[in-house]
Amino acid sequence: MARIMIVEDDHTDHLLLYSIFAGSGHEIHMARDGEHALKTYLRMDIQVVVTDLHMPNVDGLELIEALLAMYPEASIIAVSGKGPTLLAQAANLGAVATFSKPVAPDELLEAVEKALSSR
């Protein structure tokens, strides 16, 4: 069982991402933006972060950059409905996987398992 954090400000997308992991056996933590995610990551020993990229306050790209600067071993998966440019930026910053919304549940779960096995 792993500790996974979902970072998503949109309520509907938040519920959709949560439902993908429901019943997976993982411990799921939620954050509404990158600022909240940074605090949760430090407090909860998170193993994989699944983050949206377009959010208020600290967005997903800023979150990826900040987490990897502090914790180079952090496993971060980026999701976005705003197009491939943001996803490419996330990959360049160090996201281990990127997905366009809507996310295929099997592909996301597989990416999380791959990220966990590479730790």
Backbone as XML, in Angstrom:
<?xml version="1.0"?>
<chain id="A" units="angstrom">
  <residue number="1" name="MET">
    <atom name="N" x="0.845" y="-1.185" z="0.000"/>
    <atom name="CA" x="0.000" y="0.000" z="0.000"/>
    <atom name="C" x="0.887" y="1.244" z="0.000"/>
  </residue>
  <residue number="2" name="ALA">
    <atom name="N" x="0.545" y="2.193" z="-0.832"/>
    <atom name="CA" x="1.320" y="3.428" z="-0.961"/>
    <atom name="C" x="0.466" y="4.624" z="-0.566"/>
  </residue>
  <residue number="3" name="ARG">
    <atom name="N" x="1.154" y="5.720" z="-0.249"/>
    <atom name="CA" x="0.470" y="6.986" z="0.015"/>
    <atom name="C" x="0.547" y="7.821" z="-1.255"/>
  </residue>
  <residue number="4" name="ILE">
    <atom name="N" x="-0.622" y="8.083" z="-1.821"/>
    <atom name="CA" x="-0.734" y="8.827" z="-3.072"/>
    <atom name="C" x="-1.477" y="10.124" z="-2.788"/>
  </residue>
  <residue number="5" name="MET">
    <atom name="N" x="-0.975" y="11.219" z="-3.350"/>
    <atom name="CA" x="-1.667" y="12.499" z="-3.203"/>
    <atom name="C" x="-2.191" y="12.948" z="-4.564"/>
  </residue>
  <residue number="6" name="ILE">
    <atom name="N" x="-3.455" y="13.289" z="-4.588"/>
    <atom name="CA" x="-4.093" y="13.844" z="-5.775"/>
    <atom name="C" x="-4.217" y="15.350" z="-5.553"/>
  </residue>
  <residue number="7" name="VAL">
    <atom name="N" x="-3.686" y="16.120" z="-6.502"/>
    <atom name="CA" x="-3.725" y="17.581" z="-6.403"/>
    <atom name="C" x="-4.619" y="18.086" z="-7.531"/>
  </residue>
  <residue number="8" name="GLU">
    <atom name="N" x="-5.789" y="18.574" z="-7.172"/>
    <atom name="CA" x="-6.792" y="18.968" z="-8.171"/>
    <atom name="C" x="-7.720" y="19.997" z="-7.557"/>
  </residue>
  <residue number="9" name="ASP">
    <atom name="N" x="-7.907" y="21.125" z="-8.241"/>
    <atom name="CA" x="-8.785" y="22.175" z="-7.720"/>
    <atom name="C" x="-10.221" y="22.052" z="-8.210"/>
  </residue>
  <residue number="10" name="ASP">
    <atom name="N" x="-10.445" y="21.383" z="-9.332"/>
    <atom name="CA" x="-11.798" y="21.225" z="-9.874"/>
    <atom name="C" x="-12.498" y="20.064" z="-9.162"/>
  </residue>
  <residue number="11" name="HIS">
    <atom name="N" x="-13.653" y="20.343" z="-8.571"/>
    <atom name="CA" x="-14.353" y="19.342" z="-7.753"/>
    <atom name="C" x="-14.692" y="18.075" z="-8.552"/>
  </residue>
  <residue number="12" name="THR">
    <atom name="N" x="-15.197" y="18.232" z="-9.764"/>
    <atom name="CA" x="-15.564" y="17.067" z="-10.577"/>
    <atom name="C" x="-14.342" y="16.227" z="-10.917"/>
  </residue>
  <residue number="13" name="ASP">
    <atom name="N" x="-13.265" y="16.872" z="-11.370"/>
    <atom name="CA" x="-12.040" y="16.140" z="-11.685"/>
    <atom name="C" x="-11.439" y="15.505" z="-10.437"/>
  </residue>
  <residue number="14" name="HIS">
    <atom name="N" x="-11.563" y="16.199" z="-9.324"/>
    <atom name="CA" x="-11.105" y="15.678" z="-8.033"/>
    <atom name="C" x="-11.803" y="14.342" z="-7.741"/>
  </residue>
  <residue number="15" name="LEU">
    <atom name="N" x="-13.125" y="14.328" z="-7.888"/>
    <atom name="CA" x="-13.894" y="13.104" z="-7.640"/>
    <atom name="C" x="-13.553" y="12.003" z="-8.639"/>
  </residue>
  <residue number="16" name="LEU">
    <atom name="N" x="-13.367" y="12.368" z="-9.899"/>
    <atom name="CA" x="-13.014" y="11.372" z="-10.921"/>
    <atom name="C" x="-11.665" y="10.728" z="-10.621"/>
  </residue>
  <residue number="17" name="LEU">
    <atom name="N" x="-10.673" y="11.541" z="-10.297"/>
    <atom name="CA" x="-9.359" y="10.988" z="-9.972"/>
    <atom name="C" x="-9.422" y="10.134" z="-8.715"/>
  </residue>
  <residue number="18" name="TYR">
    <atom name="N" x="-10.140" y="10.605" z="-7.717"/>
    <atom name="CA" x="-10.281" y="9.825" z="-6.486"/>
    <atom name="C" x="-10.924" y="8.470" z="-6.783"/>
  </residue>
  <residue number="19" name="SER">
    <atom name="N" x="-11.955" y="8.465" z="-7.635"/>
    <atom name="CA" x="-12.661" y="7.212" z="-7.931"/>
    <atom name="C" x="-11.758" y="6.206" z="-8.638"/>
  </residue>
  <residue number="20" name="ILE">
    <atom name="N" x="-10.764" y="6.682" z="-9.381"/>
    <atom name="CA" x="-9.826" y="5.775" z="-10.042"/>
    <atom name="C" x="-9.051" y="4.969" z="-9.003"/>
  </residue>
  <residue number="21" name="PHE">
    <atom name="N" x="-8.716" y="5.605" z="-7.895"/>
    <atom name="CA" x="-7.917" y="4.943" z="-6.872"/>
    <atom name="C" x="-8.747" y="4.260" z="-5.793"/>
  </residue>
  <residue number="22" name="ALA">
    <atom name="N" x="-10.047" y="4.536" z="-5.748"/>
    <atom name="CA" x="-10.911" y="3.915" z="-4.744"/>
    <atom name="C" x="-10.844" y="2.397" z="-4.902"/>
  </residue>
  <residue number="23" name="GLY">
    <atom name="N" x="-10.601" y="1.716" z="-3.831"/>
    <atom name="CA" x="-10.527" y="0.259" z="-3.861"/>
    <atom name="C" x="-9.193" y="-0.285" z="-4.335"/>
  </residue>
  <residue number="24" name="SER">
    <atom name="N" x="-8.217" y="0.586" z="-4.575"/>
    <atom name="CA" x="-6.909" y="0.124" z="-5.055"/>
    <atom name="C" x="-6.006" y="-0.347" z="-3.918"/>
  </residue>
  <residue number="25" name="GLY">
    <atom name="N" x="-6.425" y="-0.072" z="-2.689"/>
    <atom name="CA" x="-5.613" y="-0.444" z="-1.544"/>
    <atom name="C" x="-4.632" y="0.626" z="-1.126"/>
  </residue>
  <residue number="26" name="HIS">
    <atom name="N" x="-4.538" y="1.691" z="-1.902"/>
    <atom name="CA" x="-3.621" y="2.777" z="-1.569"/>
    <atom name="C" x="-4.290" y="3.769" z="-0.622"/>
  </residue>
  <residue number="27" name="GLU">
    <atom name="N" x="-3.469" y="4.456" z="0.155"/>
    <atom name="CA" x="-3.936" y="5.527" z="1.030"/>
    <atom name="C" x="-3.930" y="6.809" z="0.203"/>
  </residue>
  <residue number="28" name="ILE">
    <atom name="N" x="-5.090" y="7.436" z="0.052"/>
    <atom name="CA" x="-5.224" y="8.601" z="-0.820"/>
    <atom name="C" x="-5.346" y="9.875" z="0.016"/>
  </residue>
  <residue number="29" name="HIS">
    <atom name="N" x="-4.548" y="10.867" z="-0.356"/>
    <atom name="CA" x="-4.622" y="12.192" z="0.262"/>
    <atom name="C" x="-4.968" y="13.189" z="-0.838"/>
  </residue>
  <residue number="30" name="MET">
    <atom name="N" x="-5.693" y="14.221" z="-0.468"/>
    <atom name="CA" x="-6.152" y="15.202" z="-1.443"/>
    <atom name="C" x="-5.591" y="16.579" z="-1.111"/>
  </residue>
  <residue number="31" name="ALA">
    <atom name="N" x="-5.298" y="17.346" z="-2.167"/>
    <atom name="CA" x="-4.882" y="18.736" z="-2.006"/>
    <atom name="C" x="-5.579" y="19.552" z="-3.084"/>
  </residue>
  <residue number="32" name="ARG">
    <atom name="N" x="-5.957" y="20.766" z="-2.765"/>
    <atom name="CA" x="-6.726" y="21.600" z="-3.686"/>
    <atom name="C" x="-5.858" y="22.463" z="-4.595"/>
  </residue>
  <residue number="33" name="ASP">
    <atom name="N" x="-4.569" y="22.619" z="-4.224"/>
    <atom name="CA" x="-3.649" y="23.397" z="-5.054"/>
    <atom name="C" x="-2.218" y="23.026" z="-4.665"/>
  </residue>
  <residue number="34" name="GLY">
    <atom name="N" x="-1.265" y="23.581" z="-5.379"/>
    <atom name="CA" x="0.124" y="23.248" z="-5.141"/>
    <atom name="C" x="0.623" y="23.658" z="-3.772"/>
  </residue>
  <residue number="35" name="GLU">
    <atom name="N" x="0.133" y="24.767" z="-3.268"/>
    <atom name="CA" x="0.546" y="25.234" z="-1.945"/>
    <atom name="C" x="0.147" y="24.220" z="-0.870"/>
  </residue>
  <residue number="36" name="HIS">
    <atom name="N" x="-1.114" y="23.798" z="-0.916"/>
    <atom name="CA" x="-1.621" y="22.791" z="0.023"/>
    <atom name="C" x="-0.881" y="21.467" z="-0.178"/>
  </residue>
  <residue number="37" name="ALA">
    <atom name="N" x="-0.574" y="21.132" z="-1.431"/>
    <atom name="CA" x="0.125" y="19.875" z="-1.749"/>
    <atom name="C" x="1.522" y="19.852" z="-1.134"/>
  </residue>
  <residue number="38" name="LEU">
    <atom name="N" x="2.238" y="20.966" z="-1.194"/>
    <atom name="CA" x="3.580" y="21.018" z="-0.608"/>
    <atom name="C" x="3.532" y="20.737" z="0.893"/>
  </residue>
  <residue number="39" name="LYS">
    <atom name="N" x="2.587" y="21.322" z="1.573"/>
    <atom name="CA" x="2.441" y="21.100" z="3.017"/>
    <atom name="C" x="2.083" y="19.650" z="3.307"/>
  </residue>
  <residue number="40" name="THR">
    <atom name="N" x="1.174" y="19.090" z="2.524"/>
    <atom name="CA" x="0.754" y="17.695" z="2.723"/>
    <atom name="C" x="1.906" y="16.743" z="2.427"/>
  </residue>
  <residue number="41" name="TYR">
    <atom name="N" x="2.653" y="16.994" z="1.371"/>
    <atom name="CA" x="3.779" y="16.141" z="0.998"/>
    <atom name="C" x="4.782" y="16.043" z="2.150"/>
  </residue>
  <residue number="42" name="LEU">
    <atom name="N" x="5.089" y="17.168" z="2.756"/>
    <atom name="CA" x="6.052" y="17.204" z="3.857"/>
    <atom name="C" x="5.536" y="16.457" z="5.085"/>
  </residue>
  <residue number="43" name="ARG">
    <atom name="N" x="4.253" y="16.575" z="5.354"/>
    <atom name="CA" x="3.644" y="16.012" z="6.552"/>
    <atom name="C" x="3.351" y="14.524" z="6.445"/>
  </residue>
  <residue number="44" name="MET">
    <atom name="N" x="2.996" y="14.046" z="5.251"/>
    <atom name="CA" x="2.431" y="12.700" z="5.127"/>
    <atom name="C" x="3.353" y="11.664" z="4.481"/>
  </residue>
  <residue number="45" name="ASP">
    <atom name="N" x="4.583" y="11.990" z="4.137"/>
    <atom name="CA" x="5.504" y="11.054" z="3.489"/>
    <atom name="C" x="4.836" y="10.433" z="2.251"/>
  </residue>
  <residue number="46" name="ILE">
    <atom name="N" x="4.410" y="11.285" z="1.344"/>
    <atom name="CA" x="3.730" y="10.874" z="0.115"/>
    <atom name="C" x="4.718" y="10.169" z="-0.805"/>
  </residue>
  <residue number="47" name="GLN">
    <atom name="N" x="4.263" y="9.098" z="-1.466"/>
    <atom name="CA" x="5.126" y="8.333" z="-2.362"/>
    <atom name="C" x="4.923" y="8.673" z="-3.837"/>
  </residue>
  <residue number="48" name="VAL">
    <atom name="N" x="3.691" y="9.023" z="-4.218"/>
    <atom name="CA" x="3.410" y="9.425" z="-5.598"/>
    <atom name="C" x="2.432" y="10.603" z="-5.567"/>
  </residue>
  <residue number="49" name="VAL">
    <atom name="N" x="2.731" y="11.604" z="-6.378"/>
    <atom name="CA" x="1.857" y="12.768" z="-6.520"/>
    <atom name="C" x="1.238" y="12.728" z="-7.914"/>
  </residue>
  <residue number="50" name="VAL">
    <atom name="N" x="-0.083" y="12.851" z="-7.974"/>
    <atom name="CA" x="-0.806" y="12.985" z="-9.241"/>
    <atom name="C" x="-1.377" y="14.392" z="-9.231"/>
  </residue>
  <residue number="51" name="THR">
    <atom name="N" x="-0.861" y="15.254" z="-10.106"/>
    <atom name="CA" x="-1.256" y="16.661" z="-10.042"/>
    <atom name="C" x="-1.810" y="17.192" z="-11.351"/>
  </residue>
  <residue number="52" name="ASP">
    <atom name="N" x="-2.839" y="17.990" z="-11.216"/>
    <atom name="CA" x="-3.319" y="18.805" z="-12.323"/>
    <atom name="C" x="-2.269" y="19.894" z="-12.543"/>
  </residue>
  <residue number="53" name="LEU">
    <atom name="N" x="-2.274" y="20.509" z="-13.684"/>
    <atom name="CA" x="-1.282" y="21.542" z="-13.963"/>
    <atom name="C" x="-1.841" y="22.953" z="-13.881"/>
  </residue>
  <residue number="54" name="HIS">
    <atom name="N" x="-3.123" y="23.112" z="-14.136"/>
    <atom name="CA" x="-3.733" y="24.448" z="-14.142"/>
    <atom name="C" x="-4.542" y="24.615" z="-12.861"/>
  </residue>
  <residue number="55" name="MET">
    <atom name="N" x="-3.965" y="25.353" z="-11.885"/>
    <atom name="CA" x="-4.609" y="25.564" z="-10.594"/>
    <atom name="C" x="-4.275" y="26.959" z="-10.094"/>
  </residue>
  <residue number="56" name="PRO">
    <atom name="N" x="-5.084" y="27.485" z="-9.156"/>
    <atom name="CA" x="-4.771" y="28.786" z="-8.560"/>
    <atom name="C" x="-3.595" y="28.666" z="-7.588"/>
  </residue>
  <residue number="57" name="ASN">
    <atom name="N" x="-3.108" y="29.797" z="-7.152"/>
    <atom name="CA" x="-1.991" y="29.887" z="-6.197"/>
    <atom name="C" x="-0.747" y="29.252" z="-6.803"/>
  </residue>
  <residue number="58" name="VAL">
    <atom name="N" x="-0.327" y="28.115" z="-6.308"/>
    <atom name="CA" x="0.829" y="27.395" z="-6.843"/>
    <atom name="C" x="0.300" y="26.376" z="-7.843"/>
  </residue>
  <residue number="59" name="ASP">
    <atom name="N" x="0.609" y="26.558" z="-9.139"/>
    <atom name="CA" x="0.068" y="25.632" z="-10.140"/>
    <atom name="C" x="0.904" y="24.347" z="-10.188"/>
  </residue>
  <residue number="60" name="GLY">
    <atom name="N" x="0.500" y="23.417" z="-11.023"/>
    <atom name="CA" x="1.153" y="22.119" z="-11.097"/>
    <atom name="C" x="2.604" y="22.181" z="-11.534"/>
  </residue>
  <residue number="61" name="LEU">
    <atom name="N" x="2.924" y="23.062" z="-12.474"/>
    <atom name="CA" x="4.312" y="23.193" z="-12.918"/>
    <atom name="C" x="5.195" y="23.720" z="-11.784"/>
  </residue>
  <residue number="62" name="GLU">
    <atom name="N" x="4.691" y="24.692" z="-11.055"/>
    <atom name="CA" x="5.436" y="25.220" z="-9.909"/>
    <atom name="C" x="5.594" y="24.155" z="-8.828"/>
  </residue>
  <residue number="63" name="LEU">
    <atom name="N" x="4.561" y="23.349" z="-8.640"/>
    <atom name="CA" x="4.616" y="22.266" z="-7.666"/>
    <atom name="C" x="5.686" y="21.250" z="-8.048"/>
  </residue>
  <residue number="64" name="ILE">
    <atom name="N" x="5.705" y="20.836" z="-9.315"/>
    <atom name="CA" x="6.707" y="19.876" z="-9.774"/>
    <atom name="C" x="8.111" y="20.422" z="-9.533"/>
  </residue>
  <residue number="65" name="GLU">
    <atom name="N" x="8.313" y="21.666" z="-9.925"/>
    <atom name="CA" x="9.624" y="22.292" z="-9.771"/>
    <atom name="C" x="10.043" y="22.360" z="-8.293"/>
  </residue>
  <residue number="66" name="ALA">
    <atom name="N" x="9.123" y="22.780" z="-7.432"/>
    <atom name="CA" x="9.434" y="22.917" z="-6.005"/>
    <atom name="C" x="9.691" y="21.561" z="-5.355"/>
  </residue>
  <residue number="67" name="LEU">
    <atom name="N" x="8.837" y="20.581" z="-5.631"/>
    <atom name="CA" x="9.018" y="19.260" z="-5.028"/>
    <atom name="C" x="10.340" y="18.633" z="-5.444"/>
  </residue>
  <residue number="68" name="LEU">
    <atom name="N" x="10.641" y="18.680" z="-6.734"/>
    <atom name="CA" x="11.870" y="18.053" z="-7.207"/>
    <atom name="C" x="13.120" y="18.795" z="-6.752"/>
  </residue>
  <residue number="69" name="ALA">
    <atom name="N" x="13.004" y="20.096" z="-6.506"/>
    <atom name="CA" x="14.143" y="20.840" z="-5.968"/>
    <atom name="C" x="14.445" y="20.392" z="-4.537"/>
  </residue>
  <residue number="70" name="MET">
    <atom name="N" x="13.400" y="20.129" z="-3.771"/>
    <atom name="CA" x="13.576" y="19.705" z="-2.379"/>
    <atom name="C" x="13.787" y="18.196" z="-2.255"/>
  </residue>
  <residue number="71" name="TYR">
    <atom name="N" x="13.087" y="17.433" z="-3.114"/>
    <atom name="CA" x="13.101" y="15.974" z="-3.051"/>
    <atom name="C" x="13.292" y="15.421" z="-4.462"/>
  </residue>
  <residue number="72" name="PRO">
    <atom name="N" x="14.519" y="15.312" z="-4.921"/>
    <atom name="CA" x="14.775" y="14.857" z="-6.294"/>
    <atom name="C" x="14.207" y="13.466" z="-6.594"/>
  </residue>
  <residue number="73" name="GLU">
    <atom name="N" x="13.954" y="12.678" z="-5.563"/>
    <atom name="CA" x="13.409" y="11.339" z="-5.763"/>
    <atom name="C" x="11.878" y="11.316" z="-5.860"/>
  </residue>
  <residue number="74" name="ALA">
    <atom name="N" x="11.222" y="12.468" z="-5.740"/>
    <atom name="CA" x="9.754" y="12.529" z="-5.786"/>
    <atom name="C" x="9.234" y="11.984" z="-7.110"/>
  </residue>
  <residue number="75" name="SER">
    <atom name="N" x="8.174" y="11.181" z="-7.014"/>
    <atom name="CA" x="7.514" y="10.634" z="-8.202"/>
    <atom name="C" x="6.255" y="11.443" z="-8.456"/>
  </residue>
  <residue number="76" name="ILE">
    <atom name="N" x="6.211" y="12.133" z="-9.591"/>
    <atom name="CA" x="5.099" y="13.032" z="-9.900"/>
    <atom name="C" x="4.524" y="12.683" z="-11.257"/>
  </residue>
  <residue number="77" name="ILE">
    <atom name="N" x="3.204" y="12.539" z="-11.295"/>
    <atom name="CA" x="2.468" y="12.292" z="-12.529"/>
    <atom name="C" x="1.597" y="13.515" z="-12.784"/>
  </residue>
  <residue number="78" name="ALA">
    <atom name="N" x="1.687" y="14.063" z="-13.989"/>
    <atom name="CA" x="0.945" y="15.276" z="-14.336"/>
    <atom name="C" x="-0.244" y="14.940" z="-15.219"/>
  </residue>
  <residue number="79" name="VAL">
    <atom name="N" x="-1.369" y="15.603" z="-14.949"/>
    <atom name="CA" x="-2.560" y="15.482" z="-15.790"/>
    <atom name="C" x="-3.042" y="16.880" z="-16.137"/>
  </residue>
  <residue number="80" name="SER">
    <atom name="N" x="-3.568" y="17.036" z="-17.355"/>
    <atom name="CA" x="-4.048" y="18.360" z="-17.751"/>
    <atom name="C" x="-5.069" y="18.248" z="-18.875"/>
  </residue>
  <residue number="81" name="GLY">
    <atom name="N" x="-6.011" y="19.126" z="-18.828"/>
    <atom name="CA" x="-6.980" y="19.256" z="-19.909"/>
    <atom name="C" x="-6.696" y="20.483" z="-20.763"/>
  </residue>
  <residue number="82" name="LYS">
    <atom name="N" x="-5.541" y="21.106" z="-20.555"/>
    <atom name="CA" x="-5.211" y="22.362" z="-21.237"/>
    <atom name="C" x="-4.266" y="22.196" z="-22.420"/>
  </residue>
  <residue number="83" name="GLY">
    <atom name="N" x="-4.028" y="20.967" z="-22.845"/>
    <atom name="CA" x="-3.234" y="20.766" z="-24.053"/>
    <atom name="C" x="-1.855" y="20.199" z="-23.814"/>
  </residue>
  <residue number="84" name="PRO">
    <atom name="N" x="-1.214" y="19.776" z="-24.902"/>
    <atom name="CA" x="0.070" y="19.085" z="-24.807"/>
    <atom name="C" x="1.248" y="19.968" z="-24.393"/>
  </residue>
  <residue number="85" name="THR">
    <atom name="N" x="1.152" y="21.264" z="-24.566"/>
    <atom name="CA" x="2.272" y="22.134" z="-24.213"/>
    <atom name="C" x="2.572" y="22.070" z="-22.721"/>
  </residue>
  <residue number="86" name="LEU">
    <atom name="N" x="1.530" y="22.169" z="-21.890"/>
    <atom name="CA" x="1.737" y="22.083" z="-20.443"/>
    <atom name="C" x="2.280" y="20.717" z="-20.044"/>
  </residue>
  <residue number="87" name="LEU">
    <atom name="N" x="1.777" y="19.665" z="-20.674"/>
    <atom name="CA" x="2.251" y="18.322" z="-20.360"/>
    <atom name="C" x="3.720" y="18.148" z="-20.739"/>
  </residue>
  <residue number="88" name="ALA">
    <atom name="N" x="4.118" y="18.719" z="-21.857"/>
    <atom name="CA" x="5.524" y="18.660" z="-22.268"/>
    <atom name="C" x="6.397" y="19.424" z="-21.269"/>
  </residue>
  <residue number="89" name="GLN">
    <atom name="N" x="5.917" y="20.555" z="-20.783"/>
    <atom name="CA" x="6.663" y="21.316" z="-19.779"/>
    <atom name="C" x="6.815" y="20.497" z="-18.497"/>
  </residue>
  <residue number="90" name="ALA">
    <atom name="N" x="5.743" y="19.803" z="-18.115"/>
    <atom name="CA" x="5.788" y="18.963" z="-16.910"/>
    <atom name="C" x="6.817" y="17.852" z="-17.068"/>
  </residue>
  <residue number="91" name="ALA">
    <atom name="N" x="6.836" y="17.211" z="-18.228"/>
    <atom name="CA" x="7.812" y="16.151" z="-18.492"/>
    <atom name="C" x="9.230" y="16.717" z="-18.455"/>
  </residue>
  <residue number="92" name="ASN">
    <atom name="N" x="9.432" y="17.889" z="-19.028"/>
    <atom name="CA" x="10.754" y="18.519" z="-19.020"/>
    <atom name="C" x="11.219" y="18.877" z="-17.608"/>
  </residue>
  <residue number="93" name="LEU">
    <atom name="N" x="10.266" y="19.185" z="-16.733"/>
    <atom name="CA" x="10.603" y="19.509" z="-15.346"/>
    <atom name="C" x="10.900" y="18.258" z="-14.520"/>
  </residue>
  <residue number="94" name="GLY">
    <atom name="N" x="10.438" y="17.092" z="-15.009"/>
    <atom name="CA" x="10.737" y="15.855" z="-14.290"/>
    <atom name="C" x="9.564" y="14.972" z="-13.931"/>
  </residue>
  <residue number="95" name="ALA">
    <atom name="N" x="8.361" y="15.281" z="-14.434"/>
    <atom name="CA" x="7.223" y="14.375" z="-14.197"/>
    <atom name="C" x="7.545" y="13.014" z="-14.800"/>
  </residue>
  <residue number="96" name="VAL">
    <atom name="N" x="7.243" y="11.940" z="-14.068"/>
    <atom name="CA" x="7.558" y="10.595" z="-14.548"/>
    <atom name="C" x="6.568" y="10.107" z="-15.600"/>
  </residue>
  <residue number="97" name="ALA">
    <atom name="N" x="5.392" y="10.736" z="-15.653"/>
    <atom name="CA" x="4.376" y="10.401" z="-16.658"/>
    <atom name="C" x="3.446" y="11.597" z="-16.797"/>
  </residue>
  <residue number="98" name="THR">
    <atom name="N" x="2.829" y="11.728" z="-17.971"/>
    <atom name="CA" x="1.860" y="12.803" z="-18.213"/>
    <atom name="C" x="0.650" y="12.231" z="-18.928"/>
  </residue>
  <residue number="99" name="PHE">
    <atom name="N" x="-0.527" y="12.797" z="-18.627"/>
    <atom name="CA" x="-1.777" y="12.342" z="-19.229"/>
    <atom name="C" x="-2.683" y="13.521" z="-19.531"/>
  </residue>
  <residue number="100" name="SER">
    <atom name="N" x="-3.339" y="13.452" z="-20.674"/>
    <atom name="CA" x="-4.388" y="14.410" z="-21.010"/>
    <atom name="C" x="-5.685" y="13.962" z="-20.354"/>
  </residue>
  <residue number="101" name="LYS">
    <atom name="N" x="-6.488" y="14.933" z="-19.937"/>
    <atom name="CA" x="-7.824" y="14.629" z="-19.412"/>
    <atom name="C" x="-8.781" y="14.447" z="-20.580"/>
  </residue>
  <residue number="102" name="PRO">
    <atom name="N" x="-9.712" y="13.551" z="-20.495"/>
    <atom name="CA" x="-9.941" y="12.630" z="-19.382"/>
    <atom name="C" x="-8.893" y="11.521" z="-19.368"/>
  </residue>
  <residue number="103" name="VAL">
    <atom name="N" x="-8.502" y="11.153" z="-18.174"/>
    <atom name="CA" x="-7.454" y="10.157" z="-17.981"/>
    <atom name="C" x="-8.053" y="8.757" z="-18.045"/>
  </residue>
  <residue number="104" name="ALA">
    <atom name="N" x="-7.390" y="7.858" z="-18.757"/>
    <atom name="CA" x="-7.795" y="6.450" z="-18.792"/>
    <atom name="C" x="-7.383" y="5.817" z="-17.459"/>
  </residue>
  <residue number="105" name="PRO">
    <atom name="N" x="-8.338" y="5.321" z="-16.684"/>
    <atom name="CA" x="-8.023" y="4.792" z="-15.352"/>
    <atom name="C" x="-6.920" y="3.727" z="-15.349"/>
  </residue>
  <residue number="106" name="ASP">
    <atom name="N" x="-6.981" y="2.778" z="-16.253"/>
    <atom name="CA" x="-5.980" y="1.712" z="-16.278"/>
    <atom name="C" x="-4.581" y="2.268" z="-16.528"/>
  </residue>
  <residue number="107" name="GLU">
    <atom name="N" x="-4.482" y="3.241" z="-17.417"/>
    <atom name="CA" x="-3.176" y="3.829" z="-17.729"/>
    <atom name="C" x="-2.616" y="4.589" z="-16.527"/>
  </residue>
  <residue number="108" name="LEU">
    <atom name="N" x="-3.486" y="5.302" z="-15.815"/>
    <atom name="CA" x="-3.039" y="6.056" z="-14.642"/>
    <atom name="C" x="-2.591" y="5.101" z="-13.536"/>
  </residue>
  <residue number="109" name="LEU">
    <atom name="N" x="-3.370" y="4.061" z="-13.281"/>
    <atom name="CA" x="-2.989" y="3.087" z="-12.260"/>
    <atom name="C" x="-1.678" y="2.398" z="-12.619"/>
  </residue>
  <residue number="110" name="GLU">
    <atom name="N" x="-1.494" y="2.092" z="-13.889"/>
    <atom name="CA" x="-0.246" y="1.475" z="-14.343"/>
    <atom name="C" x="0.937" y="2.417" z="-14.133"/>
  </residue>
  <residue number="111" name="ALA">
    <atom name="N" x="0.752" y="3.707" z="-14.416"/>
    <atom name="CA" x="1.827" y="4.692" z="-14.223"/>
    <atom name="C" x="2.189" y="4.819" z="-12.752"/>
  </residue>
  <residue number="112" name="VAL">
    <atom name="N" x="1.186" y="4.775" z="-11.883"/>
    <atom name="CA" x="1.448" y="4.840" z="-10.439"/>
    <atom name="C" x="2.231" y="3.615" z="-9.996"/>
  </residue>
  <residue number="113" name="GLU">
    <atom name="N" x="1.830" y="2.443" z="-10.435"/>
    <atom name="CA" x="2.542" y="1.220" z="-10.060"/>
    <atom name="C" x="3.982" y="1.239" z="-10.580"/>
  </residue>
  <residue number="114" name="LYS">
    <atom name="N" x="4.179" y="1.740" z="-11.781"/>
    <atom name="CA" x="5.527" y="1.858" z="-12.338"/>
    <atom name="C" x="6.360" y="2.827" z="-11.508"/>
  </residue>
  <residue number="115" name="ALA">
    <atom name="N" x="5.766" y="3.960" z="-11.126"/>
    <atom name="CA" x="6.474" y="4.946" z="-10.312"/>
    <atom name="C" x="6.849" y="4.346" z="-8.947"/>
  </residue>
  <residue number="116" name="LEU">
    <atom name="N" x="5.960" y="3.570" z="-8.385"/>
    <atom name="CA" x="6.239" y="2.941" z="-7.083"/>
    <atom name="C" x="7.350" y="1.908" z="-7.200"/>
  </residue>
  <residue number="117" name="SER">
    <atom name="N" x="7.363" y="1.154" z="-8.278"/>
    <atom name="CA" x="8.364" y="0.098" z="-8.420"/>
    <atom name="C" x="9.751" y="0.655" z="-8.731"/>
  </residue>
  <residue number="118" name="SER">
    <atom name="N" x="9.815" y="1.900" z="-9.195"/>
    <atom name="CA" x="11.115" y="2.498" z="-9.520"/>
    <atom name="C" x="11.724" y="3.236" z="-8.327"/>
  </residue>
  <residue number="119" name="ARG">
    <atom name="N" x="11.027" y="3.275" z="-7.222"/>
    <atom name="CA" x="11.528" y="3.969" z="-6.009"/>
    <atom name="C" x="12.570" y="3.137" z="-5.312"/>
  </residue>
</chain>
